[in-house]
Amino acid sequence: MVEFSPEVIDTVIRAAALLGAGFAMIAGIGPGIGQGYAAGKAVESVARDPEARGNIITTMLLGQAVAESTGIYSLVIAIVLIFTI
Amino acid sequence: MKYINDPNRMQIEIIKRTYMLSIIPIVYALIAGEFETLLGFILGLIISTLLLRLRVLNIERSLDMPEGKADTFIRNRYFIEYLIYFAVLVVAKRNPSLNFLATAVGLFMMKFTVIIWAIFDMAKGGLQNKLKDYKDLKEDKYEKGGQ
């Protein structure tokens, strides 16, 4: 059986943690695309019914505030992986 | 919540409710004497309040743009906000006088408030509907009994 030195094991763990942080950051892209799409549709809705502007802004604000959470979850995980190990 | 049509009023309502909900962890941190947690939480809360204001301004600006441009604008602004979140979290992680998890919770407080508020509204609406159905049923029975 091949035995690795503690330095090698440490390096592998660190590399895996950094790789995991990179993968976690992929989750940050999704909300951006989704929010952009929602904004496009909101513009379309305001063009169709300008009187509903206030209602559209409030709905969009709440939607965007909640949609962003998944992106921040991934950010927190990535920072923990980068700085803890 | 869904009946508020004025964005400024909605913004003030969200901030007010978030701060009301935040009193619980702040008092807990004060009683426990965990000042790192308190500072981290307050930092997260302040940044999330400012980012909410920024988001409202961005949304209002985007609605005056053509569809494709609004799409790109909001996407770019999201990534700028993401960078701000990253900077705050890195500062909280590297600074020993700030608790990292408390900062993250402070950043999330606004989202938790919106979700809790929506659930509360939903439960309230469901309960009111059930009560109305029950009253209608009772009135029907009473009318039938009277005949």
gemmi code that builds the backbone of each chain (N, CA, C; Angstrom):
import gemmi

chains = {
    "A": [
        ("MET", (0.829, -1.200, 0.000), (0.000, 0.000, 0.000), (0.875, 1.267, 0.000)),
        ("VAL", (0.500, 2.206, -0.842), (1.306, 3.426, -0.939), (0.973, 4.343, 0.230)),
        ("GLU", (2.002, 4.848, 0.880), (1.763, 5.779, 1.993), (2.205, 7.183, 1.593)),
        ("PHE", (1.345, 8.134, 1.850), (1.654, 9.523, 1.489), (2.149, 10.278, 2.719)),
        ("SER", (3.019, 11.214, 2.453), (3.516, 12.042, 3.567), (2.431, 13.041, 3.991)),
        ("PRO", (2.481, 13.536, 5.238), (1.452, 14.499, 5.707), (1.368, 15.751, 4.841)),
        ("GLU", (2.498, 16.173, 4.249), (2.486, 17.371, 3.394), (1.640, 17.137, 2.151)),
        ("VAL", (1.797, 15.944, 1.591), (1.036, 15.611, 0.368), (-0.456, 15.563, 0.687)),
        ("ILE", (-0.781, 14.925, 1.814), (-2.203, 14.822, 2.200), (-2.785, 16.212, 2.436)),
        ("ASP", (-1.992, 17.065, 3.087), (-2.431, 18.435, 3.362), (-2.680, 19.197, 2.064)),
        ("THR", (-1.768, 19.009, 1.126), (-1.890, 19.701, -0.166), (-3.138, 19.222, -0.919)),
        ("VAL", (-3.371, 17.907, -0.872), (-4.538, 17.344, -1.571), (-5.836, 17.894, -0.954)),
        ("ILE", (-5.863, 17.945, 0.392), (-7.072, 18.455, 1.073), (-7.306, 19.921, 0.710)),
        ("ARG", (-6.224, 20.672, 0.673), (-6.342, 22.105, 0.341), (-6.814, 22.280, -1.102)),
        ("ALA", (-6.257, 21.471, -1.984), (-6.660, 21.547, -3.407), (-8.139, 21.195, -3.555)),
        ("ALA", (-8.561, 20.151, -2.823), (-9.975, 19.727, -2.904), (-10.899, 20.824, -2.364)),
        ("ALA", (-10.463, 21.484, -1.287), (-11.284, 22.564, -0.706), (-11.416, 23.727, -1.683)),
        ("LEU", (-10.305, 24.062, -2.340), (-10.349, 25.176, -3.300), (-11.203, 24.818, -4.514)),
        ("LEU", (-11.103, 23.546, -4.923), (-11.931, 23.066, -6.041), (-13.414, 23.133, -5.660)),
        ("GLY", (-13.690, 22.730, -4.423), (-15.081, 22.780, -3.923), (-15.600, 24.211, -3.877)),
        ("ALA", (-14.714, 25.143, -3.469), (-15.116, 26.559, -3.436), (-15.443, 27.048, -4.840)),
        ("GLY", (-14.627, 26.623, -5.789), (-14.878, 26.999, -7.192), (-16.210, 26.465, -7.681)),
        ("PHE", (-16.502, 25.209, -7.357), (-17.790, 24.603, -7.766), (-18.957, 25.321, -7.084)),
        ("ALA", (-18.750, 25.693, -5.806), (-19.831, 26.380, -5.074), (-20.161, 27.719, -5.723)),
        ("MET", (-19.157, 28.372, -6.278), (-19.374, 29.691, -6.876), (-20.212, 29.630, -8.156)),
        ("ILE", (-20.341, 28.432, -8.733), (-21.189, 28.296, -9.936), (-22.629, 28.687, -9.596)),
        ("ALA", (-23.022, 28.395, -8.350), (-24.395, 28.706, -7.926), (-24.684, 30.195, -7.913)),
        ("GLY", (-23.640, 31.009, -7.937), (-23.839, 32.458, -7.940), (-24.272, 33.017, -9.284)),
        ("ILE", (-24.106, 32.219, -10.331), (-24.439, 32.714, -11.680), (-25.947, 32.679, -11.916)),
        ("GLY", (-26.576, 31.617, -11.422), (-28.014, 31.406, -11.670), (-28.913, 32.571, -11.298)),
        ("PRO", (-28.830, 33.069, -10.041), (-29.692, 34.196, -9.661), (-29.511, 35.424, -10.545)),
        ("GLY", (-28.279, 35.658, -11.001), (-28.025, 36.817, -11.870), (-28.793, 36.711, -13.167)),
        ("ILE", (-28.743, 35.499, -13.775), (-29.468, 35.276, -15.032), (-30.978, 35.405, -14.787)),
        ("GLY", (-31.440, 34.805, -13.688), (-32.873, 34.839, -13.356), (-33.375, 36.250, -13.101)),
        ("GLN", (-32.581, 37.032, -12.366), (-32.989, 38.411, -12.068), (-33.028, 39.256, -13.334)),
        ("GLY", (-32.064, 39.030, -14.217), (-32.051, 39.759, -15.486), (-33.279, 39.438, -16.311)),
        ("TYR", (-33.632, 38.169, -16.360), (-34.811, 37.729, -17.120), (-36.075, 38.366, -16.536)),
        ("ALA", (-36.164, 38.358, -15.197), (-37.336, 38.957, -14.527), (-37.428, 40.449, -14.830)),
        ("ALA", (-36.272, 41.121, -14.857), (-36.265, 42.565, -15.148), (-36.769, 42.826, -16.565)),
        ("GLY", (-36.334, 41.980, -17.516), (-36.801, 42.116, -18.902), (-38.306, 41.988, -18.984)),
        ("LYS", (-38.840, 40.988, -18.299), (-40.291, 40.758, -18.309), (-41.041, 41.889, -17.605)),
        ("ALA", (-40.397, 42.459, -16.555), (-41.038, 43.580, -15.846), (-41.155, 44.787, -16.763)),
        ("VAL", (-40.118, 45.034, -17.566), (-40.162, 46.144, -18.530), (-41.308, 45.926, -19.521)),
        ("GLU", (-41.443, 44.687, -19.979), (-42.514, 44.329, -20.920), (-43.887, 44.603, -20.278)),
        ("SER", (-44.019, 44.228, -19.005), (-45.296, 44.410, -18.290), (-45.624, 45.886, -18.099)),
        ("VAL", (-44.579, 46.690, -17.764), (-44.816, 48.125, -17.570), (-45.221, 48.778, -18.896)),
        ("ALA", (-44.606, 48.311, -19.998), (-44.977, 48.850, -21.308), (-46.439, 48.527, -21.628)),
        ("ARG", (-46.898, 47.362, -21.194), (-48.274, 46.938, -21.473), (-49.276, 47.676, -20.576)),
        ("ASP", (-48.893, 47.849, -19.289), (-49.802, 48.500, -18.341), (-49.008, 49.462, -17.433)),
        ("PRO", (-48.825, 50.698, -17.885), (-47.984, 51.640, -17.111), (-48.536, 51.938, -15.709)),
        ("GLU", (-49.840, 51.787, -15.524), (-50.423, 52.089, -14.204), (-50.000, 51.078, -13.133)),
        ("ALA", (-49.590, 49.891, -13.566), (-49.211, 48.840, -12.610), (-47.736, 48.916, -12.219)),
        ("ARG", (-47.085, 50.014, -12.549), (-45.642, 50.159, -12.294), (-45.260, 49.914, -10.825)),
        ("GLY", (-45.999, 50.549, -9.906), (-45.692, 50.399, -8.474), (-45.809, 48.960, -8.023)),
        ("ASN", (-46.878, 48.333, -8.475), (-47.108, 46.928, -8.109), (-45.996, 46.027, -8.652)),
        ("ILE", (-45.579, 46.305, -9.892), (-44.520, 45.495, -10.523), (-43.206, 45.683, -9.774)),
        ("ILE", (-42.907, 46.924, -9.398), (-41.640, 47.184, -8.678), (-41.621, 46.436, -7.338)),
        ("THR", (-42.734, 46.496, -6.586), (-42.737, 45.830, -5.271), (-42.606, 44.313, -5.422)),
        ("THR", (-43.341, 43.760, -6.407), (-43.260, 42.304, -6.616), (-41.847, 41.890, -7.018)),
        ("MET", (-41.251, 42.698, -7.895), (-39.896, 42.395, -8.377), (-38.868, 42.523, -7.246)),
        ("LEU", (-39.074, 43.523, -6.408), (-38.157, 43.745, -5.273), (-38.154, 42.536, -4.342)),
        ("LEU", (-39.361, 42.067, -4.007), (-39.457, 40.910, -3.111), (-38.861, 39.666, -3.772)),
        ("GLY", (-39.178, 39.480, -5.040), (-38.667, 38.314, -5.778), (-37.151, 38.325, -5.845)),
        ("GLN", (-36.593, 39.491, -6.148), (-35.128, 39.578, -6.275), (-34.443, 39.387, -4.928)),
        ("ALA", (-35.069, 39.950, -3.869), (-34.467, 39.822, -2.530), (-34.374, 38.353, -2.121)),
        ("VAL", (-35.399, 37.582, -2.451), (-35.388, 36.167, -2.055), (-34.515, 35.340, -2.999)),
        ("ALA", (-34.559, 35.676, -4.292), (-33.786, 34.893, -5.282), (-32.288, 34.993, -5.034)),
        ("GLU", (-31.873, 36.107, -4.471), (-30.450, 36.328, -4.249), (-29.870, 35.431, -3.154)),
        ("SER", (-30.743, 34.946, -2.266), (-30.239, 34.182, -1.109), (-29.405, 32.970, -1.508)),
        ("THR", (-29.831, 32.245, -2.539), (-29.081, 31.033, -2.910), (-27.654, 31.377, -3.346)),
        ("GLY", (-27.535, 32.521, -4.025), (-26.204, 32.971, -4.437), (-25.327, 33.263, -3.236)),
        ("ILE", (-25.925, 33.877, -2.214), (-25.122, 34.229, -1.027), (-24.783, 32.978, -0.215)),
        ("TYR", (-25.702, 32.004, -0.199), (-25.388, 30.734, 0.489), (-24.091, 30.158, -0.095)),
        ("SER", (-24.034, 30.122, -1.418), (-22.858, 29.535, -2.073), (-21.604, 30.358, -1.757)),
        ("LEU", (-21.780, 31.668, -1.680), (-20.646, 32.544, -1.365), (-20.105, 32.250, 0.037)),
        ("VAL", (-21.032, 32.088, 0.988), (-20.633, 31.793, 2.376), (-19.866, 30.466, 2.424)),
        ("ILE", (-20.419, 29.453, 1.738), (-19.759, 28.132, 1.718), (-18.364, 28.240, 1.106)),
        ("ALA", (-18.266, 28.989, -0.006), (-16.975, 29.127, -0.689), (-15.955, 29.821, 0.219)),
        ("ILE", (-16.395, 30.874, 0.915), (-15.455, 31.597, 1.798), (-15.015, 30.713, 2.959)),
        ("VAL", (-15.958, 29.949, 3.497), (-15.595, 29.024, 4.587), (-14.568, 28.011, 4.084)),
        ("LEU", (-14.785, 27.480, 2.881), (-13.843, 26.493, 2.329), (-12.471, 27.110, 2.071)),
        ("ILE", (-12.462, 28.332, 1.585), (-11.174, 28.970, 1.257), (-10.378, 29.318, 2.524)),
        ("PHE", (-11.059, 29.911, 3.499), (-10.317, 30.451, 4.637), (-10.141, 29.490, 5.811)),
        ("THR", (-11.015, 28.503, 5.930), (-10.904, 27.624, 7.098), (-9.820, 26.578, 6.903)),
        ("ILE", (-9.753, 26.018, 5.720), (-8.771, 24.934, 5.506), (-7.444, 25.522, 5.021)),
    ],
    "B": [
        ("MET", (-48.570, 42.163, 2.725), (-47.361, 42.552, 2.015), (-47.624, 42.756, 0.534)),
        ("LYS", (-48.361, 41.807, -0.063), (-48.570, 41.892, -1.505), (-49.537, 43.020, -1.869)),
        ("TYR", (-50.204, 43.601, -0.853), (-51.155, 44.670, -1.149), (-50.507, 46.048, -1.117)),
        ("ILE", (-49.212, 46.117, -0.785), (-48.525, 47.417, -0.779), (-48.033, 47.700, -2.200)),
        ("ASN", (-48.555, 48.755, -2.799), (-48.187, 49.054, -4.182), (-47.107, 50.111, -4.319)),
        ("ASP", (-46.874, 50.851, -3.244), (-45.874, 51.909, -3.306), (-44.497, 51.340, -2.932)),
        ("PRO", (-43.509, 51.398, -3.848), (-42.192, 50.811, -3.555), (-41.506, 51.416, -2.332)),
        ("ASN", (-41.671, 52.734, -2.141), (-41.004, 53.374, -0.998), (-41.598, 52.895, 0.327)),
        ("ARG", (-42.930, 52.755, 0.326), (-43.596, 52.274, 1.553), (-43.191, 50.832, 1.844)),
        ("MET", (-43.104, 50.061, 0.755), (-42.706, 48.645, 0.891), (-41.297, 48.532, 1.475)),
        ("GLN", (-40.418, 49.392, 0.947), (-39.030, 49.412, 1.415), (-38.968, 49.716, 2.917)),
        ("ILE", (-39.722, 50.754, 3.314), (-39.725, 51.155, 4.728), (-40.299, 50.027, 5.588)),
        ("GLU", (-41.362, 49.387, 5.097), (-41.984, 48.269, 5.840), (-40.994, 47.128, 6.042)),
        ("ILE", (-40.267, 46.776, 4.952), (-39.295, 45.669, 5.040), (-38.212, 46.012, 6.070)),
        ("ILE", (-37.681, 47.240, 5.965), (-36.598, 47.644, 6.875), (-37.093, 47.653, 8.324)),
        ("LYS", (-38.311, 48.192, 8.505), (-38.876, 48.276, 9.857), (-39.039, 46.878, 10.466)),
        ("ARG", (-39.614, 45.971, 9.678), (-39.847, 44.611, 10.196), (-38.537, 43.858, 10.420)),
        ("THR", (-37.566, 44.105, 9.530), (-36.263, 43.435, 9.706), (-35.616, 43.885, 11.016)),
        ("TYR", (-35.651, 45.171, 11.287), (-35.041, 45.687, 12.511), (-35.787, 45.192, 13.749)),
        ("MET", (-37.122, 45.082, 13.605), (-37.900, 44.565, 14.744), (-37.508, 43.119, 15.049)),
        ("LEU", (-37.327, 42.337, 13.958), (-36.940, 40.928, 14.117), (-35.493, 40.806, 14.625)),
        ("SER", (-34.676, 41.802, 14.270), (-33.256, 41.753, 14.647), (-33.022, 42.074, 16.111)),
        ("ILE", (-34.026, 42.625, 16.760), (-33.854, 42.972, 18.183), (-33.525, 41.711, 18.993)),
        ("ILE", (-34.157, 40.585, 18.603), (-33.958, 39.326, 19.360), (-32.473, 38.913, 19.389)),
        ("PRO", (-31.801, 38.721, 18.224), (-30.375, 38.344, 18.297), (-29.483, 39.419, 18.916)),
        ("ILE", (-29.845, 40.697, 18.718), (-29.007, 41.762, 19.289), (-29.061, 41.716, 20.819)),
        ("VAL", (-30.277, 41.566, 21.354), (-30.420, 41.498, 22.821), (-29.712, 40.250, 23.356)),
        ("TYR", (-29.862, 39.139, 22.629), (-29.194, 37.899, 23.040), (-27.675, 38.088, 23.097)),
        ("ALA", (-27.120, 38.715, 22.045), (-25.667, 38.923, 22.004), (-25.212, 39.853, 23.123)),
        ("LEU", (-26.042, 40.855, 23.420), (-25.691, 41.793, 24.504), (-25.689, 41.095, 25.856)),
        ("ILE", (-26.738, 40.278, 26.081), (-26.837, 39.575, 27.367), (-25.694, 38.572, 27.524)),
        ("ALA", (-25.400, 37.861, 26.424), (-24.335, 36.856, 26.488), (-22.940, 37.488, 26.505)),
        ("GLY", (-22.863, 38.781, 26.192), (-21.572, 39.468, 26.195), (-20.703, 39.119, 24.999)),
        ("GLU", (-21.342, 38.667, 23.906), (-20.578, 38.316, 22.699), (-20.538, 39.520, 21.767)),
        ("PHE", (-19.544, 40.366, 21.969), (-19.512, 41.613, 21.210), (-19.075, 41.414, 19.762)),
        ("GLU", (-18.317, 40.335, 19.510), (-17.932, 40.037, 18.116), (-19.183, 39.700, 17.314)),
        ("THR", (-20.053, 38.893, 17.944), (-21.312, 38.510, 17.282), (-22.170, 39.745, 17.031)),
        ("LEU", (-22.252, 40.603, 18.031), (-23.070, 41.820, 17.930), (-22.559, 42.717, 16.799)),
        ("LEU", (-21.244, 42.940, 16.783), (-20.670, 43.814, 15.753), (-20.861, 43.228, 14.352)),
        ("GLY", (-20.619, 41.923, 14.238), (-20.783, 41.246, 12.944), (-22.215, 41.335, 12.463)),
        ("PHE", (-23.137, 41.092, 13.374), (-24.558, 41.113, 13.014), (-24.976, 42.512, 12.566)),
        ("ILE", (-24.541, 43.522, 13.302), (-24.914, 44.904, 12.946), (-24.299, 45.298, 11.603)),
        ("LEU", (-23.053, 44.866, 11.360), (-22.418, 45.162, 10.069), (-23.231, 44.547, 8.926)),
        ("GLY", (-23.598, 43.267, 9.093), (-24.394, 42.582, 8.067), (-25.732, 43.257, 7.833)),
        ("LEU", (-26.338, 43.684, 8.924), (-27.663, 44.325, 8.847), (-27.578, 45.662, 8.099)),
        ("ILE", (-26.558, 46.435, 8.412), (-26.402, 47.755, 7.764), (-26.145, 47.567, 6.263)),
        ("ILE", (-25.262, 46.617, 5.940), (-24.947, 46.394, 4.520), (-26.186, 45.907, 3.774)),
        ("SER", (-26.960, 45.002, 4.392), (-28.154, 44.496, 3.691), (-29.195, 45.600, 3.506)),
        ("THR", (-29.295, 46.527, 4.474), (-30.230, 47.663, 4.325), (-29.806, 48.548, 3.155)),
        ("LEU", (-28.513, 48.839, 3.095), (-28.018, 49.706, 2.016), (-28.184, 49.024, 0.652)),
        ("LEU", (-27.966, 47.705, 0.636), (-28.106, 46.989, -0.633), (-29.568, 46.918, -1.079)),
        ("LEU", (-30.485, 46.890, -0.114), (-31.913, 46.909, -0.469), (-32.256, 48.231, -1.159)),
        ("ARG", (-31.761, 49.313, -0.587), (-31.992, 50.646, -1.172), (-31.403, 50.702, -2.591)),
        ("LEU", (-30.179, 50.154, -2.725), (-29.508, 50.129, -4.036), (-30.336, 49.346, -5.041)),
        ("ARG", (-30.909, 48.231, -4.566), (-31.695, 47.376, -5.452), (-32.957, 48.098, -5.936)),
        ("VAL", (-33.603, 48.832, -5.024), (-34.806, 49.584, -5.415), (-34.456, 50.614, -6.489)),
        ("LEU", (-33.343, 51.325, -6.276), (-32.924, 52.339, -7.258), (-32.618, 51.693, -8.606)),
        ("ASN", (-31.947, 50.537, -8.566), (-31.617, 49.827, -9.812), (-32.872, 49.376, -10.543)),
        ("ILE", (-33.842, 48.853, -9.784), (-35.075, 48.369, -10.411), (-35.826, 49.537, -11.055)),
        ("GLU", (-35.902, 50.652, -10.334), (-36.611, 51.820, -10.877), (-35.924, 52.324, -12.144)),
        ("ARG", (-34.593, 52.271, -12.134), (-33.849, 52.717, -13.322), (-34.050, 51.767, -14.494)),
        ("SER", (-34.095, 50.461, -14.159), (-34.191, 49.467, -15.239), (-35.546, 49.512, -15.950)),
        ("LEU", (-36.586, 49.974, -15.248), (-37.919, 49.961, -15.874), (-38.071, 51.028, -16.955)),
        ("ASP", (-37.140, 51.979, -17.015), (-37.196, 52.995, -18.072), (-36.333, 52.615, -19.283)),
        ("MET", (-35.792, 51.415, -19.269), (-34.893, 50.982, -20.349), (-35.605, 50.034, -21.299)),
        ("PRO", (-35.027, 49.809, -22.490), (-35.586, 48.750, -23.351), (-35.360, 47.376, -22.707)),
        ("GLU", (-36.144, 46.381, -23.140), (-36.154, 45.073, -22.466), (-34.761, 44.422, -22.373)),
        ("GLY", (-34.078, 44.343, -23.497), (-32.765, 43.680, -23.526), (-31.745, 44.391, -22.668)),
        ("LYS", (-31.809, 45.715, -22.709), (-30.847, 46.515, -21.946), (-31.103, 46.370, -20.433)),
        ("ALA", (-32.388, 46.322, -20.060), (-32.742, 46.160, -18.637), (-32.220, 44.822, -18.117)),
        ("ASP", (-32.361, 43.807, -18.962), (-31.885, 42.454, -18.631), (-30.393, 42.492, -18.277)),
        ("THR", (-29.601, 43.064, -19.192), (-28.143, 43.135, -18.991), (-27.794, 44.021, -17.787)),
        ("PHE", (-28.517, 45.137, -17.668), (-28.250, 46.089, -16.576), (-28.426, 45.427, -15.211)),
        ("ILE", (-29.586, 44.749, -15.041), (-29.858, 44.111, -13.740), (-28.854, 42.993, -13.467)),
        ("ARG", (-28.490, 42.262, -14.521), (-27.520, 41.168, -14.347), (-26.166, 41.727, -13.879)),
        ("ASN", (-25.725, 42.793, -14.547), (-24.444, 43.401, -14.156), (-24.490, 43.943, -12.735)),
        ("ARG", (-25.614, 44.577, -12.395), (-25.747, 45.133, -11.045), (-25.749, 44.025, -9.986)),
        ("TYR", (-26.358, 42.881, -10.354), (-26.363, 41.747, -9.417), (-24.928, 41.318, -9.106)),
        ("PHE", (-24.101, 41.251, -10.146), (-22.723, 40.818, -9.903), (-21.937, 41.854, -9.088)),
        ("ILE", (-22.264, 43.127, -9.271), (-21.614, 44.165, -8.437), (-22.036, 43.969, -6.966)),
        ("GLU", (-23.345, 43.727, -6.755), (-23.831, 43.485, -5.380), (-23.165, 42.240, -4.788)),
        ("TYR", (-22.974, 41.245, -5.646), (-22.339, 39.997, -5.219), (-20.908, 40.267, -4.752)),
        ("LEU", (-20.206, 41.131, -5.468), (-18.843, 41.510, -5.086), (-18.840, 42.230, -3.734)),
        ("ILE", (-19.869, 43.072, -3.517), (-19.967, 43.780, -2.226), (-20.167, 42.758, -1.099)),
        ("TYR", (-21.068, 41.784, -1.332), (-21.289, 40.721, -0.340), (-19.971, 39.989, -0.060)),
        ("PHE", (-19.243, 39.690, -1.141), (-17.971, 38.970, -1.008), (-16.996, 39.778, -0.148)),
        ("ALA", (-16.896, 41.074, -0.446), (-15.971, 41.932, 0.304), (-16.336, 41.961, 1.788)),
        ("VAL", (-17.641, 42.094, 2.069), (-18.086, 42.164, 3.476), (-17.767, 40.854, 4.200)),
        ("LEU", (-18.052, 39.735, 3.529), (-17.814, 38.433, 4.174), (-16.321, 38.176, 4.386)),
        ("VAL", (-15.503, 38.584, 3.423), (-14.050, 38.398, 3.580), (-13.532, 39.256, 4.733)),
        ("VAL", (-14.024, 40.493, 4.821), (-13.626, 41.377, 5.927), (-14.023, 40.745, 7.260)),
        ("ALA", (-15.252, 40.200, 7.313), (-15.731, 39.574, 8.556), (-14.904, 38.351, 8.915)),
        ("LYS", (-14.446, 37.633, 7.890), (-13.660, 36.414, 8.153), (-12.255, 36.764, 8.638)),
        ("ARG", (-11.667, 37.804, 8.060), (-10.282, 38.136, 8.393), (-10.135, 38.974, 9.659)),
        ("ASN", (-11.221, 39.699, 9.993), (-11.138, 40.570, 11.177), (-11.539, 39.794, 12.433)),
        ("PRO", (-10.648, 39.696, 13.413), (-10.989, 38.903, 14.614), (-12.076, 39.538, 15.492)),
        ("SER", (-12.330, 40.848, 15.312), (-13.364, 41.483, 16.157), (-14.765, 41.369, 15.546)),
        ("LEU", (-14.886, 40.632, 14.420), (-16.207, 40.413, 13.808), (-16.460, 38.920, 13.686)),
        ("ASN", (-17.670, 38.503, 14.031), (-18.013, 37.085, 13.879), (-18.549, 36.851, 12.465)),
        ("PHE", (-17.912, 35.894, 11.769), (-18.258, 35.643, 10.364), (-19.702, 35.185, 10.195)),
        ("LEU", (-20.111, 34.204, 10.999), (-21.470, 33.653, 10.861), (-22.528, 34.693, 11.215)),
        ("ALA", (-22.221, 35.522, 12.223), (-23.174, 36.577, 12.592), (-23.329, 37.577, 11.455)),
        ("THR", (-22.224, 37.872, 10.775), (-22.294, 38.784, 9.619), (-23.152, 38.178, 8.513)),
        ("ALA", (-22.945, 36.866, 8.265), (-23.740, 36.183, 7.230), (-25.223, 36.218, 7.600)),
        ("VAL", (-25.534, 35.962, 8.866), (-26.940, 35.991, 9.318), (-27.518, 37.406, 9.180)),
        ("GLY", (-26.700, 38.418, 9.510), (-27.124, 39.810, 9.340), (-27.444, 40.124, 7.890)),
        ("LEU", (-26.632, 39.589, 6.967), (-26.890, 39.803, 5.542), (-28.173, 39.099, 5.099)),
        ("PHE", (-28.459, 37.975, 5.747), (-29.649, 37.192, 5.370), (-30.936, 37.675, 6.040)),
        ("MET", (-30.814, 38.542, 7.041), (-31.990, 38.937, 7.837), (-33.130, 39.480, 6.974)),
        ("MET", (-32.764, 40.275, 5.964), (-33.775, 40.873, 5.082), (-34.577, 39.790, 4.348)),
        ("LYS", (-33.882, 38.776, 3.904), (-34.534, 37.670, 3.172), (-35.408, 36.832, 4.109)),
        ("PHE", (-34.864, 36.594, 5.316), (-35.652, 35.840, 6.305), (-36.951, 36.585, 6.614)),
        ("THR", (-36.832, 37.910, 6.764), (-38.024, 38.712, 7.089), (-39.067, 38.602, 5.987)),
        ("VAL", (-38.615, 38.727, 4.733), (-39.554, 38.647, 3.607), (-40.255, 37.284, 3.594)),
        ("ILE", (-39.477, 36.214, 3.814), (-40.061, 34.861, 3.786), (-41.024, 34.675, 4.959)),
        ("ILE", (-40.598, 35.091, 6.161), (-41.461, 34.933, 7.345), (-42.754, 35.736, 7.177)),
        ("TRP", (-42.614, 36.925, 6.628), (-43.760, 37.800, 6.392), (-44.750, 37.153, 5.412)),
        ("ALA", (-44.189, 36.577, 4.326), (-45.042, 35.919, 3.318), (-45.765, 34.722, 3.917)),
        ("ILE", (-45.042, 33.920, 4.718), (-45.653, 32.744, 5.348), (-46.763, 33.183, 6.312)),
        ("PHE", (-46.479, 34.243, 7.062), (-47.450, 34.768, 8.022), (-48.710, 35.248, 7.299)),
        ("ASP", (-48.502, 35.986, 6.193), (-49.641, 36.473, 5.394), (-50.464, 35.315, 4.851)),
        ("MET", (-49.743, 34.288, 4.375), (-50.416, 33.120, 3.787), (-51.250, 32.408, 4.848)),
        ("ALA", (-50.640, 32.218, 6.018), (-51.348, 31.532, 7.116), (-52.561, 32.343, 7.552)),
        ("LYS", (-52.377, 33.672, 7.613), (-53.473, 34.557, 8.026), (-54.619, 34.489, 7.012)),
        ("GLY", (-54.273, 34.532, 5.727), (-55.286, 34.464, 4.662), (-56.039, 33.145, 4.707)),
        ("GLY", (-55.266, 32.047, 4.886), (-55.878, 30.704, 4.939), (-56.827, 30.581, 6.124)),
        ("LEU", (-56.397, 31.115, 7.256), (-57.216, 31.053, 8.480), (-58.507, 31.862, 8.312)),
        ("GLN", (-58.364, 33.037, 7.704), (-59.544, 33.892, 7.482), (-60.535, 33.211, 6.540)),
        ("ASN", (-60.022, 32.564, 5.480), (-60.894, 31.850, 4.534), (-61.633, 30.717, 5.230)),
        ("LYS", (-60.879, 29.971, 6.067), (-61.475, 28.844, 6.798), (-62.596, 29.348, 7.710)),
        ("LEU", (-62.325, 30.465, 8.386), (-63.299, 31.060, 9.318), (-64.561, 31.505, 8.568)),
        ("LYS", (-64.333, 32.074, 7.363), (-65.456, 32.550, 6.545), (-66.296, 31.353, 6.086)),
        ("ASP", (-65.611, 30.296, 5.635), (-66.319, 29.077, 5.206), (-67.157, 28.511, 6.352)),
        ("TYR", (-66.554, 28.498, 7.534), (-67.235, 27.959, 8.716), (-68.478, 28.787, 9.048)),
        ("LYS", (-68.341, 30.130, 8.968), (-69.472, 31.017, 9.257), (-70.588, 30.805, 8.242)),
        ("ASP", (-70.198, 30.693, 6.939), (-71.190, 30.466, 5.878), (-71.938, 29.157, 6.123)),
        ("LEU", (-71.172, 28.118, 6.492), (-71.761, 26.795, 6.750), (-72.751, 26.859, 7.908)),
        ("LYS", (-72.344, 27.597, 8.933), (-73.181, 27.733, 10.128), (-74.485, 28.481, 9.794)),
        ("GLU", (-74.350, 29.547, 8.966), (-75.523, 30.325, 8.573), (-76.478, 29.474, 7.739)),
        ("ASP", (-75.893, 28.668, 6.806), (-76.730, 27.772, 5.970), (-77.523, 26.806, 6.848)),
        ("LYS", (-76.817, 26.231, 7.825), (-77.467, 25.261, 8.719), (-78.583, 25.910, 9.507)),
        ("TYR", (-78.314, 27.143, 9.933), (-79.287, 27.883, 10.738), (-80.545, 28.185, 9.907)),
        ("GLU", (-80.271, 28.609, 8.626), (-81.408, 28.904, 7.727), (-82.224, 27.645, 7.466)),
        ("LYS", (-81.537, 26.529, 7.229), (-82.263, 25.274, 6.964), (-83.056, 24.816, 8.185)),
        ("GLY", (-82.453, 25.001, 9.331), (-83.108, 24.626, 10.610), (-84.332, 25.470, 10.847)),
        ("GLY", (-84.269, 26.780, 10.474), (-85.375, 27.704, 10.654), (-86.576, 27.359, 9.782)),
        ("GLN", (-86.261, 26.842, 8.562), (-87.352, 26.470, 7.651), (-88.019, 25.181, 8.130)),
    ],
}
model = gemmi.Model(1)
for chain_id, residues in chains.items():
    chain = gemmi.Chain(chain_id)
    for i, (resn, *xyz) in enumerate(residues, 1):
        res = gemmi.Residue()
        res.name, res.seqid = resn, gemmi.SeqId(i, " ")
        for name, pos in zip(("N", "CA", "C"), xyz):
            atom = gemmi.Atom()
            atom.name, atom.element = name, gemmi.Element(name[0])
            atom.pos, atom.b_iso = gemmi.Position(*pos), 0.0
            res.add_atom(atom)
        chain.add_residue(res)
    model.add_chain(chain)
structure = gemmi.Structure()
structure.add_model(model)
structure.setup_entities()
